[in-house]
Amino acid sequence: IPSLPEASRGIDYLNGVQPRGKYLMPTWGGLYAPLDQAALAAFRRSLGADVEVVPVFTSESQRRGGALHCSVSVCPGS
């Protein structure tokens, strides 16, 4: 999976969330849209047709060192 580790612009597509049948993939958009598309294609190939890959813009969270996985919590049984 392509990534861009660079201090305040670290792009990490692996910091997503995978509920059943989906992968919520962090993206930046803008100038980084081609990298987003390359990561999206790689996830779709790797996860297969049964998993829907959903891009979610998280540039501000990633700028602060996190993304989707760092931003959510799970409440068992709810």
All heavy atoms as a GROMACS GRO file, in nm:
protein
  579
    1ILE      N    1   0.085  -0.116   0.000
    1ILE     CA    2   0.000   0.000   0.000
    1ILE      C    3   0.090   0.123   0.000
    1ILE      O    4   0.174   0.138   0.088
    1ILE     CB    5  -0.092   0.002   0.124
    1ILE    CG1    6  -0.175  -0.126   0.135
    1ILE    CG2    7  -0.180   0.125   0.125
    1ILE    CD1    8  -0.271  -0.151   0.021
    2PRO      N    9   0.074   0.211  -0.099
    2PRO     CA   10   0.158   0.331  -0.101
    2PRO      C   11   0.131   0.420   0.020
    2PRO      O   12   0.020   0.424   0.068
    2PRO     CB   13   0.117   0.400  -0.232
    2PRO     CG   14  -0.018   0.346  -0.263
    2PRO     CD   15  -0.025   0.209  -0.205
    3SER      N   16   0.235   0.485   0.065
    3SER     CA   17   0.223   0.578   0.177
    3SER      C   18   0.325   0.688   0.160
    3SER      O   19   0.413   0.680   0.076
    3SER     CB   20   0.246   0.506   0.310
    3SER     OG   21   0.145   0.412   0.332
    4LEU      N   22   0.314   0.791   0.241
    4LEU     CA   23   0.407   0.902   0.234
    4LEU      C   24   0.441   0.945   0.376
    4LEU      O   25   0.370   1.024   0.437
    4LEU     CB   26   0.345   1.019   0.157
    4LEU     CG   27   0.429   1.145   0.141
    4LEU    CD1   28   0.555   1.115   0.060
    4LEU    CD2   29   0.349   1.254   0.074
    5PRO      N   30   0.549   0.889   0.434
    5PRO     CA   31   0.586   0.927   0.569
    5PRO      C   32   0.670   1.055   0.570
    5PRO      O   33   0.785   1.054   0.533
    5PRO     CB   34   0.669   0.809   0.617
    5PRO     CG   35   0.731   0.756   0.492
    5PRO     CD   36   0.635   0.784   0.381
    6GLU      N   37   0.607   1.164   0.605
    6GLU     CA   38   0.679   1.291   0.606
    6GLU      C   39   0.624   1.380   0.716
    6GLU      O   40   0.528   1.454   0.695
    6GLU     CB   41   0.666   1.361   0.471
    6GLU     CG   42   0.741   1.492   0.464
    6GLU     CD   43   0.708   1.568   0.336
    6GLU    OE1   44   0.720   1.512   0.228
    6GLU    OE2   45   0.668   1.685   0.349
    7ALA      N   46   0.678   1.372   0.833
    7ALA     CA   47   0.644   1.456   0.948
    7ALA      C   48   0.498   1.501   0.949
    7ALA      O   49   0.411   1.425   0.981
    7ALA     CB   50   0.739   1.574   0.956
    8SER      N   51   0.471   1.626   0.913
    8SER     CA   52   0.336   1.680   0.925
    8SER      C   53   0.245   1.640   0.809
    8SER      O   54   0.129   1.678   0.807
    8SER     CB   55   0.342   1.832   0.934
    8SER     OG   56   0.390   1.886   0.812
    9ARG      N   57   0.294   1.564   0.714
    9ARG     CA   58   0.210   1.520   0.603
    9ARG      C   59   0.219   1.368   0.586
    9ARG      O   60   0.218   1.318   0.475
    9ARG     CB   61   0.249   1.588   0.473
    9ARG     CG   62   0.221   1.735   0.474
    9ARG     CD   63   0.236   1.794   0.337
    9ARG     NE   64   0.238   1.938   0.346
    9ARG     CZ   65   0.131   2.012   0.328
    9ARG    NH1   66   0.016   1.958   0.303
    9ARG    NH2   67   0.140   2.142   0.336
   10GLY      N   68   0.228   1.299   0.698
   10GLY     CA   69   0.234   1.154   0.691
   10GLY      C   70   0.101   1.098   0.644
   10GLY      O   71  -0.001   1.117   0.707
   11ILE      N   72   0.102   1.032   0.530
   11ILE     CA   73  -0.020   0.973   0.475
   11ILE      C   74  -0.016   0.824   0.502
   11ILE      O   75   0.072   0.754   0.453
   11ILE     CB   76  -0.032   1.002   0.325
   11ILE    CG1   77  -0.038   1.154   0.303
   11ILE    CG2   78  -0.153   0.934   0.266
   11ILE    CD1   79  -0.036   1.194   0.157
   12ASP      N   80  -0.108   0.775   0.582
   12ASP     CA   81  -0.109   0.635   0.623
   12ASP      C   82  -0.245   0.574   0.593
   12ASP      O   83  -0.340   0.595   0.666
   12ASP     CB   84  -0.076   0.626   0.772
   12ASP     CG   85  -0.069   0.483   0.821
   12ASP    OD1   86  -0.079   0.390   0.739
   12ASP    OD2   87  -0.053   0.465   0.942
   13TYR      N   88  -0.251   0.499   0.486
   13TYR     CA   89  -0.377   0.437   0.445
   13TYR      C   90  -0.413   0.316   0.532
   13TYR      O   91  -0.525   0.267   0.527
   13TYR     CB   92  -0.370   0.397   0.298
   13TYR     CG   93  -0.354   0.516   0.208
   13TYR    CD1   94  -0.231   0.550   0.154
   13TYR    CD2   95  -0.462   0.598   0.181
   13TYR    CE1   96  -0.217   0.661   0.072
   13TYR    CE2   97  -0.449   0.710   0.100
   13TYR     CZ   98  -0.326   0.740   0.046
   13TYR     OH   99  -0.312   0.852  -0.032
   14LEU      N  100  -0.319   0.268   0.610
   14LEU     CA  101  -0.345   0.153   0.697
   14LEU      C  102  -0.414   0.191   0.826
   14LEU      O  103  -0.457   0.105   0.902
   14LEU     CB  104  -0.213   0.080   0.728
   14LEU     CG  105  -0.142   0.025   0.605
   14LEU    CD1  106  -0.009  -0.036   0.646
   14LEU    CD2  107  -0.227  -0.075   0.531
   15ASN      N  108  -0.428   0.320   0.855
   15ASN     CA  109  -0.493   0.368   0.976
   15ASN      C  110  -0.643   0.383   0.951
   15ASN      O  111  -0.704   0.483   0.985
   15ASN     CB  112  -0.430   0.501   1.021
   15ASN     CG  113  -0.467   0.537   1.162
   15ASN    OD1  114  -0.577   0.509   1.208
   15ASN    ND2  115  -0.376   0.602   1.232
   16GLY      N  116  -0.701   0.282   0.890
   16GLY     CA  117  -0.844   0.282   0.861
   16GLY      C  118  -0.919   0.194   0.959
   16GLY      O  119  -0.865   0.149   1.060
   17VAL      N  120  -1.044   0.168   0.928
   17VAL     CA  121  -1.131   0.086   1.011
   17VAL      C  122  -1.196  -0.018   0.920
   17VAL      O  123  -1.244   0.017   0.811
   17VAL     CB  124  -1.238   0.171   1.082
   17VAL    CG1  125  -1.332   0.085   1.164
   17VAL    CG2  126  -1.173   0.277   1.169
   18GLN      N  127  -1.200  -0.143   0.966
   18GLN     CA  128  -1.259  -0.248   0.884
   18GLN      C  129  -1.377  -0.315   0.955
   18GLN      O  130  -1.361  -0.418   1.017
   18GLN     CB  131  -1.155  -0.353   0.846
   18GLN     CG  132  -1.208  -0.449   0.743
   18GLN     CD  133  -1.101  -0.535   0.682
   18GLN    OE1  134  -0.986  -0.532   0.723
   18GLN    NE2  135  -1.137  -0.613   0.584
   19PRO      N  136  -1.496  -0.254   0.943
   19PRO     CA  137  -1.615  -0.324   0.991
   19PRO      C  138  -1.645  -0.439   0.893
   19PRO      O  139  -1.586  -0.447   0.786
   19PRO     CB  140  -1.724  -0.218   0.989
   19PRO     CG  141  -1.679  -0.120   0.887
   19PRO     CD  142  -1.529  -0.124   0.886
   20ARG      N  143  -1.737  -0.523   0.928
   20ARG     CA  144  -1.770  -0.638   0.844
   20ARG      C  145  -1.808  -0.594   0.702
   20ARG      O  146  -1.896  -0.512   0.682
   20ARG     CB  147  -1.886  -0.714   0.905
   20ARG     CG  148  -1.916  -0.845   0.837
   20ARG     CD  149  -2.017  -0.920   0.916
   20ARG     NE  150  -1.967  -0.927   1.053
   20ARG     CZ  151  -2.006  -1.013   1.144
   20ARG    NH1  152  -2.097  -1.099   1.116
   20ARG    NH2  153  -1.955  -1.012   1.264
   21GLY      N  154  -1.736  -0.647   0.603
   21GLY     CA  155  -1.768  -0.623   0.463
   21GLY      C  156  -1.724  -0.490   0.405
   21GLY      O  157  -1.753  -0.459   0.290
   22LYS      N  158  -1.650  -0.410   0.484
   22LYS     CA  159  -1.605  -0.278   0.436
   22LYS      C  160  -1.465  -0.249   0.488
   22LYS      O  161  -1.422  -0.305   0.587
   22LYS     CB  162  -1.697  -0.166   0.484
   22LYS     CG  163  -1.834  -0.170   0.427
   22LYS     CD  164  -1.914  -0.049   0.470
   22LYS     CE  165  -2.053  -0.065   0.410
   22LYS     NZ  166  -2.129   0.054   0.411
   23TYR      N  167  -1.398  -0.157   0.422
   23TYR     CA  168  -1.277  -0.097   0.475
   23TYR      C  169  -1.291   0.053   0.457
   23TYR      O  170  -1.303   0.102   0.345
   23TYR     CB  171  -1.150  -0.147   0.406
   23TYR     CG  172  -1.026  -0.084   0.466
   23TYR    CD1  173  -0.987  -0.116   0.595
   23TYR    CD2  174  -0.953   0.012   0.398
   23TYR    CE1  175  -0.877  -0.056   0.654
   23TYR    CE2  176  -0.844   0.072   0.455
   23TYR     CZ  177  -0.806   0.038   0.583
   23TYR     OH  178  -0.698   0.098   0.642
   24LEU      N  179  -1.293   0.127   0.566
   24LEU     CA  180  -1.300   0.273   0.562
   24LEU      C  181  -1.156   0.323   0.553
   24LEU      O  182  -1.080   0.314   0.650
   24LEU     CB  183  -1.370   0.327   0.686
   24LEU     CG  184  -1.510   0.270   0.711
   24LEU    CD1  185  -1.567   0.326   0.841
   24LEU    CD2  186  -1.602   0.297   0.596
   25MET      N  187  -1.118   0.370   0.435
   25MET     CA  188  -0.980   0.404   0.405
   25MET      C  189  -0.957   0.554   0.418
   25MET      O  190  -1.024   0.635   0.354
   25MET     CB  191  -0.947   0.362   0.261
   25MET     CG  192  -0.802   0.384   0.223
   25MET     SD  193  -0.771   0.351   0.049
   25MET     CE  194  -0.813   0.512  -0.020
   26PRO      N  195  -0.861   0.597   0.501
   26PRO     CA  196  -0.829   0.739   0.514
   26PRO      C  197  -0.770   0.793   0.384
   26PRO      O  198  -0.691   0.725   0.318
   26PRO     CB  199  -0.726   0.744   0.626
   26PRO     CG  200  -0.694   0.605   0.664
   26PRO     CD  201  -0.778   0.513   0.585
   27THR      N  202  -0.809   0.913   0.343
   27THR     CA  203  -0.754   0.977   0.223
   27THR      C  204  -0.726   1.125   0.252
   27THR      O  205  -0.776   1.181   0.348
   27THR     CB  206  -0.853   0.969   0.105
   27THR    OG1  207  -0.974   1.034   0.140
   27THR    CG2  208  -0.882   0.826   0.065
   28TRP      N  209  -0.644   1.185   0.165
   28TRP     CA  210  -0.611   1.327   0.175
   28TRP      C  211  -0.685   1.410   0.072
   28TRP      O  212  -0.727   1.521   0.099
   28TRP     CB  213  -0.460   1.348   0.153
   28TRP     CG  214  -0.380   1.345   0.277
   28TRP    CD1  215  -0.343   1.234   0.347
   28TRP    CD2  216  -0.326   1.455   0.348
   28TRP    NE1  217  -0.270   1.268   0.457
   28TRP    CE2  218  -0.257   1.405   0.459
   28TRP    CE3  219  -0.330   1.592   0.329
   28TRP    CZ2  220  -0.192   1.486   0.551
   28TRP    CZ3  221  -0.263   1.672   0.420
   28TRP    CH2  222  -0.196   1.619   0.530
   29GLY      N  223  -0.695   1.362  -0.050
   29GLY     CA  224  -0.755   1.441  -0.158
   29GLY      C  225  -0.659   1.548  -0.207
   29GLY      O  226  -0.540   1.548  -0.175
   30GLY      N  227  -0.710   1.641  -0.287
   30GLY     CA  228  -0.629   1.752  -0.338
   30GLY      C  229  -0.510   1.704  -0.419
   30GLY      O  230  -0.522   1.618  -0.506
   31LEU      N  231  -0.392   1.759  -0.390
   31LEU     CA  232  -0.270   1.721  -0.460
   31LEU      C  233  -0.236   1.574  -0.443
   31LEU      O  234  -0.163   1.517  -0.523
   31LEU     CB  235  -0.152   1.806  -0.413
   31LEU     CG  236  -0.159   1.955  -0.444
   31LEU    CD1  237  -0.044   2.028  -0.376
   31LEU    CD2  238  -0.157   1.978  -0.594
   32TYR      N  239  -0.286   1.512  -0.336
   32TYR     CA  240  -0.254   1.373  -0.307
   32TYR      C  241  -0.357   1.275  -0.363
   32TYR      O  242  -0.350   1.156  -0.336
   32TYR     CB  243  -0.238   1.353  -0.156
   32TYR     CG  244  -0.123   1.434  -0.102
   32TYR    CD1  245  -0.146   1.551  -0.031
   32TYR    CD2  246   0.008   1.396  -0.125
   32TYR    CE1  247  -0.041   1.627   0.016
   32TYR    CE2  248   0.114   1.471  -0.078
   32TYR     CZ  249   0.089   1.587  -0.007
   32TYR     OH  250   0.194   1.663   0.040
   33ALA      N  251  -0.453   1.324  -0.440
   33ALA     CA  252  -0.557   1.238  -0.497
   33ALA      C  253  -0.500   1.121  -0.578
   33ALA      O  254  -0.551   1.010  -0.568
   33ALA     CB  255  -0.654   1.320  -0.580
   34PRO      N  256  -0.393   1.139  -0.659
   34PRO     CA  257  -0.337   1.024  -0.730
   34PRO      C  258  -0.284   0.915  -0.635
   34PRO      O  259  -0.300   0.796  -0.662
   34PRO     CB  260  -0.224   1.084  -0.814
   34PRO     CG  261  -0.265   1.227  -0.834
   34PRO     CD  262  -0.332   1.265  -0.704
   35LEU      N  263  -0.225   0.955  -0.525
   35LEU     CA  264  -0.179   0.857  -0.426
   35LEU      C  265  -0.299   0.789  -0.359
   35LEU      O  266  -0.297   0.668  -0.336
   35LEU     CB  267  -0.091   0.927  -0.322
   35LEU     CG  268  -0.015   0.838  -0.224
   35LEU    CD1  269   0.079   0.743  -0.298
   35LEU    CD2  270   0.063   0.922  -0.126
   36ASP      N  271  -0.404   0.866  -0.331
   36ASP     CA  272  -0.528   0.808  -0.278
   36ASP      C  273  -0.582   0.701  -0.373
   36ASP      O  274  -0.622   0.593  -0.329
   36ASP     CB  275  -0.636   0.915  -0.260
   36ASP     CG  276  -0.606   1.018  -0.152
   36ASP    OD1  277  -0.519   0.992  -0.066
   36ASP    OD2  278  -0.672   1.123  -0.153
   37GLN      N  279  -0.584   0.732  -0.501
   37GLN     CA  280  -0.637   0.638  -0.601
   37GLN      C  281  -0.551   0.512  -0.610
   37GLN      O  282  -0.603   0.401  -0.625
   37GLN     CB  283  -0.649   0.705  -0.738
   37GLN     CG  284  -0.756   0.811  -0.743
   37GLN     CD  285  -0.893   0.757  -0.706
   37GLN    OE1  286  -0.935   0.653  -0.754
   37GLN    NE2  287  -0.963   0.827  -0.618
   38ALA      N  288  -0.418   0.526  -0.601
   38ALA     CA  289  -0.329   0.410  -0.604
   38ALA      C  290  -0.354   0.321  -0.483
   38ALA      O  291  -0.359   0.198  -0.493
   38ALA     CB  292  -0.184   0.455  -0.609
   39ALA      N  293  -0.372   0.382  -0.366
   39ALA     CA  294  -0.400   0.304  -0.245
   39ALA      C  295  -0.536   0.236  -0.254
   39ALA      O  296  -0.552   0.119  -0.217
   39ALA     CB  297  -0.395   0.395  -0.121
   40LEU      N  298  -0.636   0.307  -0.306
   40LEU     CA  299  -0.769   0.251  -0.323
   40LEU      C  300  -0.765   0.128  -0.413
   40LEU      O  301  -0.822   0.024  -0.380
   40LEU     CB  302  -0.862   0.358  -0.382
   40LEU     CG  303  -1.007   0.320  -0.404
   40LEU    CD1  304  -1.076   0.288  -0.273
   40LEU    CD2  305  -1.080   0.434  -0.475
   41ALA      N  306  -0.694   0.137  -0.524
   41ALA     CA  307  -0.680   0.023  -0.616
   41ALA      C  308  -0.609  -0.094  -0.548
   41ALA      O  309  -0.650  -0.210  -0.564
   41ALA     CB  310  -0.605   0.066  -0.742
   42ALA      N  311  -0.505  -0.065  -0.471
   42ALA     CA  312  -0.432  -0.171  -0.402
   42ALA      C  313  -0.519  -0.242  -0.298
   42ALA      O  314  -0.517  -0.364  -0.287
   42ALA     CB  315  -0.306  -0.114  -0.336
   43PHE      N  316  -0.596  -0.164  -0.222
   43PHE     CA  317  -0.687  -0.225  -0.124
   43PHE      C  318  -0.793  -0.310  -0.193
   43PHE      O  319  -0.823  -0.420  -0.147
   43PHE     CB  320  -0.754  -0.118  -0.037
   43PHE     CG  321  -0.677  -0.083   0.086
   43PHE    CD1  322  -0.617   0.040   0.098
   43PHE    CD2  323  -0.664  -0.173   0.190
   43PHE    CE1  324  -0.545   0.074   0.212
   43PHE    CE2  325  -0.593  -0.141   0.304
   43PHE     CZ  326  -0.533  -0.017   0.315
   44ARG      N  327  -0.849  -0.260  -0.300
   44ARG     CA  328  -0.953  -0.336  -0.371
   44ARG      C  329  -0.897  -0.468  -0.423
   44ARG      O  330  -0.963  -0.571  -0.414
   44ARG     CB  331  -1.013  -0.253  -0.483
   44ARG     CG  332  -1.107  -0.147  -0.429
   44ARG     CD  333  -1.170  -0.064  -0.539
   44ARG     NE  334  -1.271   0.025  -0.482
   44ARG     CZ  335  -1.311   0.136  -0.539
   44ARG    NH1  336  -1.262   0.175  -0.656
   44ARG    NH2  337  -1.402   0.212  -0.480
   45ARG      N  338  -0.776  -0.465  -0.479
   45ARG     CA  339  -0.713  -0.589  -0.526
   45ARG      C  340  -0.687  -0.684  -0.410
   45ARG      O  341  -0.712  -0.804  -0.420
   45ARG     CB  342  -0.580  -0.559  -0.595
   45ARG     CG  343  -0.590  -0.517  -0.738
   45ARG     CD  344  -0.454  -0.517  -0.808
   45ARG     NE  345  -0.347  -0.452  -0.733
   45ARG     CZ  346  -0.319  -0.322  -0.737
   45ARG    NH1  347  -0.391  -0.242  -0.813
   45ARG    NH2  348  -0.220  -0.272  -0.667
   46SER      N  349  -0.637  -0.631  -0.301
   46SER     CA  350  -0.597  -0.715  -0.186
   46SER      C  351  -0.716  -0.771  -0.110
   46SER      O  352  -0.713  -0.887  -0.067
   46SER     CB  353  -0.510  -0.635  -0.090
   46SER     OG  354  -0.392  -0.594  -0.153
   47LEU      N  355  -0.818  -0.691  -0.090
   47LEU     CA  356  -0.931  -0.733  -0.007
   47LEU      C  357  -1.037  -0.810  -0.085
   47LEU      O  358  -1.118  -0.880  -0.025
   47LEU     CB  359  -0.994  -0.611   0.061
   47LEU     CG  360  -0.903  -0.537   0.160
   47LEU    CD1  361  -0.972  -0.412   0.213
   47LEU    CD2  362  -0.860  -0.628   0.273
   48GLY      N  363  -1.037  -0.796  -0.216
   48GLY     CA  364  -1.131  -0.871  -0.298
   48GLY      C  365  -1.266  -0.804  -0.314
   48GLY      O  366  -1.297  -0.702  -0.252
   49ALA      N  367  -1.348  -0.867  -0.397
   49ALA     CA  368  -1.478  -0.810  -0.434
   49ALA      C  369  -1.579  -0.810  -0.320
   49ALA      O  370  -1.677  -0.736  -0.325
   49ALA     CB  371  -1.534  -0.885  -0.554
   50ASP      N  372  -1.559  -0.892  -0.219
   50ASP     CA  373  -1.655  -0.901  -0.108
   50ASP      C  374  -1.642  -0.787  -0.008
   50ASP      O  375  -1.728  -0.772   0.079
   50ASP     CB  376  -1.640  -1.034  -0.034
   50ASP     CG  377  -1.680  -1.152  -0.121
   50ASP    OD1  378  -1.756  -1.132  -0.218
   50ASP    OD2  379  -1.635  -1.263  -0.091
   51VAL      N  380  -1.535  -0.708  -0.019
   51VAL     CA  381  -1.513  -0.598   0.075
   51VAL      C  382  -1.522  -0.466  -0.001
   51VAL      O  383  -1.449  -0.442  -0.096
   51VAL     CB  384  -1.376  -0.610   0.144
   51VAL    CG1  385  -1.350  -0.491   0.235
   51VAL    CG2  386  -1.366  -0.739   0.222
   52GLU      N  387  -1.613  -0.379   0.042
   52GLU     CA  388  -1.628  -0.246  -0.017
   52GLU      C  389  -1.526  -0.152   0.048
   52GLU      O  390  -1.523  -0.138   0.170
   52GLU     CB  391  -1.769  -0.194   0.007
   52GLU     CG  392  -1.791  -0.054  -0.046
   52GLU     CD  393  -1.926   0.005  -0.008
   52GLU    OE1  394  -1.999  -0.057   0.073
   52GLU    OE2  395  -1.956   0.114  -0.057
   53VAL      N  396  -1.443  -0.091  -0.034
   53VAL     CA  397  -1.345   0.005   0.017
   53VAL      C  398  -1.405   0.145   0.002
   53VAL      O  399  -1.439   0.188  -0.108
   53VAL     CB  400  -1.210  -0.006  -0.057
   53VAL    CG1  401  -1.110   0.092   0.002
   53VAL    CG2  402  -1.156  -0.148  -0.050
   54VAL      N  403  -1.419   0.214   0.116
   54VAL     CA  404  -1.485   0.345   0.119
   54VAL      C  405  -1.382   0.452   0.156
   54VAL      O  406  -1.332   0.454   0.268
   54VAL     CB  407  -1.600   0.346   0.224
   54VAL    CG1  408  -1.669   0.480   0.226
   54VAL    CG2  409  -1.697   0.232   0.198
   55PRO      N  410  -1.349   0.542   0.062
   55PRO     CA  411  -1.256   0.650   0.094
   55PRO      C  412  -1.322   0.754   0.185
   55PRO      O  413  -1.437   0.792   0.164
   55PRO     CB  414  -1.224   0.713  -0.042
   55PRO     CG  415  -1.287   0.627  -0.146
   55PRO     CD  416  -1.388   0.541  -0.079
   56VAL      N  417  -1.248   0.798   0.288
   56VAL     CA  418  -1.297   0.899   0.382
   56VAL      C  419  -1.188   1.005   0.396
   56VAL      O  420  -1.073   0.973   0.429
   56VAL     CB  421  -1.328   0.836   0.520
   56VAL    CG1  422  -1.375   0.942   0.618
   56VAL    CG2  423  -1.429   0.723   0.508
   57PHE      N  424  -1.222   1.131   0.371
   57PHE     CA  425  -1.123   1.238   0.383
   57PHE      C  426  -1.084   1.259   0.529
   57PHE      O  427  -1.170   1.288   0.613
   57PHE     CB  428  -1.176   1.368   0.323
   57PHE     CG  429  -1.187   1.363   0.174
   57PHE    CD1  430  -1.310   1.362   0.113
   57PHE    CD2  431  -1.074   1.358   0.095
   57PHE    CE1  432  -1.322   1.356  -0.025
   57PHE    CE2  433  -1.083   1.352  -0.043
   57PHE     CZ  434  -1.208   1.351  -0.103
   58THR      N  435  -0.956   1.245   0.557
   58THR     CA  436  -0.906   1.257   0.695
   58THR      C  437  -0.778   1.342   0.700
   58THR      O  438  -0.696   1.324   0.789
   58THR     CB  439  -0.875   1.118   0.754
   58THR    OG1  440  -0.777   1.054   0.672
   58THR    CG2  441  -0.998   1.033   0.765
   59SER      N  442  -0.763   1.434   0.608
   59SER     CA  443  -0.637   1.509   0.601
   59SER      C  444  -0.603   1.582   0.730
   59SER      O  445  -0.487   1.581   0.774
   59SER     CB  446  -0.639   1.606   0.484
   59SER     OG  447  -0.749   1.693   0.492
   60GLU      N  448  -0.700   1.642   0.794
   60GLU     CA  449  -0.670   1.714   0.919
   60GLU      C  450  -0.628   1.619   1.029
   60GLU      O  451  -0.533   1.646   1.104
   60GLU     CB  452  -0.790   1.798   0.963
   60GLU     CG  453  -0.765   1.882   1.086
   60GLU     CD  454  -0.652   1.983   1.070
   60GLU    OE1  455  -0.622   2.025   0.957
   60GLU    OE2  456  -0.592   2.021   1.173
   61SER      N  457  -0.695   1.507   1.042
   61SER     CA  458  -0.655   1.407   1.143
   61SER      C  459  -0.516   1.353   1.114
   61SER      O  460  -0.436   1.335   1.206
   61SER     CB  461  -0.755   1.291   1.146
   61SER     OG  462  -0.880   1.335   1.191
   62GLN      N  463  -0.488   1.325   0.986
   62GLN     CA  464  -0.356   1.272   0.952
   62GLN      C  465  -0.247   1.377   0.974
   62GLN      O  466  -0.136   1.343   1.013
   62GLN     CB  467  -0.354   1.223   0.807
   62GLN     CG  468  -0.436   1.095   0.792
   62GLN     CD  469  -0.408   1.025   0.662
   62GLN    OE1  470  -0.293   0.990   0.635
   62GLN    NE2  471  -0.511   1.003   0.583
   63ARG      N  472  -0.280   1.502   0.951
   63ARG     CA  473  -0.183   1.609   0.976
   63ARG      C  474  -0.143   1.612   1.123
   63ARG      O  475  -0.032   1.650   1.159
   63ARG     CB  476  -0.243   1.745   0.936
   63ARG     CG  477  -0.145   1.860   0.942
   63ARG     CD  478  -0.210   1.991   0.905
   63ARG     NE  479  -0.304   2.038   1.006
   63ARG     CZ  480  -0.269   2.093   1.123
   63ARG    NH1  481  -0.144   2.107   1.155
   63ARG    NH2  482  -0.360   2.134   1.207
   64ARG      N  483  -0.233   1.567   1.208
   64ARG     CA  484  -0.206   1.564   1.352
   64ARG      C  485  -0.157   1.429   1.400
   64ARG      O  486  -0.152   1.403   1.520
   64ARG     CB  487  -0.334   1.602   1.428
   64ARG     CG  488  -0.375   1.744   1.399
   64ARG     CD  489  -0.511   1.773   1.457
   64ARG     NE  490  -0.553   1.906   1.419
   64ARG     CZ  491  -0.592   1.998   1.504
   64ARG    NH1  492  -0.595   1.972   1.632
   64ARG    NH2  493  -0.630   2.115   1.460
   65GLY      N  494  -0.124   1.339   1.304
   65GLY     CA  495  -0.064   1.212   1.340
   65GLY      C  496  -0.161   1.097   1.357
   65GLY      O  497  -0.124   0.992   1.409
   66GLY      N  498  -0.285   1.112   1.315
   66GLY     CA  499  -0.383   1.004   1.329
   66GLY      C  500  -0.464   0.990   1.203
   66GLY      O  501  -0.431   1.048   1.101
   67ALA      N  502  -0.568   0.913   1.208
   67ALA     CA  503  -0.663   0.900   1.097
   67ALA      C  504  -0.789   0.835   1.152
   67ALA      O  505  -0.826   0.860   1.267
   67ALA     CB  506  -0.604   0.822   0.980
   68LEU      N  507  -0.852   0.748   1.076
   68LEU     CA  508  -0.979   0.691   1.120
   68LEU      C  509  -0.966   0.602   1.243
   68LEU      O  510  -1.039   0.616   1.340
   68LEU     CB  511  -1.043   0.611   1.006
   68LEU     CG  512  -1.094   0.694   0.891
   68LEU    CD1  513  -1.135   0.605   0.776
   68LEU    CD2  514  -1.210   0.779   0.936
   69HIS      N  515  -0.873   0.508   1.239
   69HIS     CA  516  -0.859   0.414   1.350
   69HIS      C  517  -0.830   0.487   1.481
   69HIS      O  518  -0.879   0.449   1.587
   69HIS     CB  519  -0.748   0.313   1.320
   69HIS     CG  520  -0.743   0.201   1.418
   69HIS    ND1  521  -0.662   0.205   1.528
   69HIS    CD2  522  -0.810   0.084   1.422
   69HIS    CE1  523  -0.678   0.093   1.597
   69HIS    NE2  524  -0.768   0.018   1.535
   70CYS      N  525  -0.751   0.593   1.471
   70CYS     CA  526  -0.718   0.671   1.590
   70CYS      C  527  -0.836   0.756   1.638
   70CYS      O  528  -0.833   0.808   1.748
   70CYS     CB  529  -0.600   0.763   1.561
   70CYS     SG  530  -0.446   0.675   1.531
   71SER      N  531  -0.938   0.774   1.553
   71SER     CA  532  -1.047   0.864   1.585
   71SER      C  533  -1.174   0.795   1.633
   71SER      O  534  -1.269   0.862   1.670
   71SER     CB  535  -1.083   0.949   1.463
   71SER     OG  536  -0.972   1.026   1.426
   72VAL      N  537  -1.179   0.664   1.628
   72VAL     CA  538  -1.303   0.593   1.665
   72VAL      C  539  -1.281   0.505   1.788
   72VAL      O  540  -1.171   0.467   1.820
   72VAL     CB  541  -1.356   0.508   1.549
   72VAL    CG1  542  -1.385   0.591   1.428
   72VAL    CG2  543  -1.264   0.394   1.515
   73SER      N  544  -1.391   0.474   1.852
   73SER     CA  545  -1.387   0.376   1.960
   73SER      C  546  -1.505   0.281   1.937
   73SER      O  547  -1.605   0.317   1.876
   73SER     CB  548  -1.396   0.441   2.097
   73SER     OG  549  -1.518   0.509   2.110
   74VAL      N  550  -1.493   0.163   1.988
   74VAL     CA  551  -1.597   0.061   1.968
   74VAL      C  552  -1.661   0.032   2.101
   74VAL      O  553  -1.594   0.013   2.203
   74VAL     CB  554  -1.534  -0.068   1.909
   74VAL    CG1  555  -1.640  -0.176   1.896
   74VAL    CG2  556  -1.471  -0.038   1.775
   75CYS      N  557  -1.792   0.028   2.100
   75CYS     CA  558  -1.867  -0.006   2.222
   75CYS      C  559  -1.926  -0.146   2.204
   75CYS      O  560  -2.025  -0.160   2.131
   75CYS     CB  561  -1.979   0.095   2.246
   75CYS     SG  562  -1.920   0.262   2.274
   76PRO      N  563  -1.866  -0.248   2.265
   76PRO     CA  564  -1.918  -0.384   2.249
   76PRO      C  565  -2.063  -0.395   2.294
   76PRO      O  566  -2.103  -0.334   2.393
   76PRO     CB  567  -1.828  -0.469   2.339
   76PRO     CG  568  -1.710  -0.383   2.368
   76PRO     CD  569  -1.754  -0.240   2.353
   77GLY      N  570  -2.140  -0.468   2.218
   77GLY     CA  571  -2.278  -0.495   2.258
   77GLY      C  572  -2.376  -0.383   2.227
   77GLY      O  573  -2.492  -0.393   2.261
   78SER      N  574  -2.330  -0.274   2.162
   78SER     CA  575  -2.427  -0.168   2.133
   78SER      C  576  -2.465  -0.167   1.988
   78SER      O  577  -2.421  -0.237   1.909
   78SER     CB  578  -2.371  -0.033   2.171
   78SER     OG  579  -2.245  -0.011   2.117
   0.00000   0.00000   0.00000
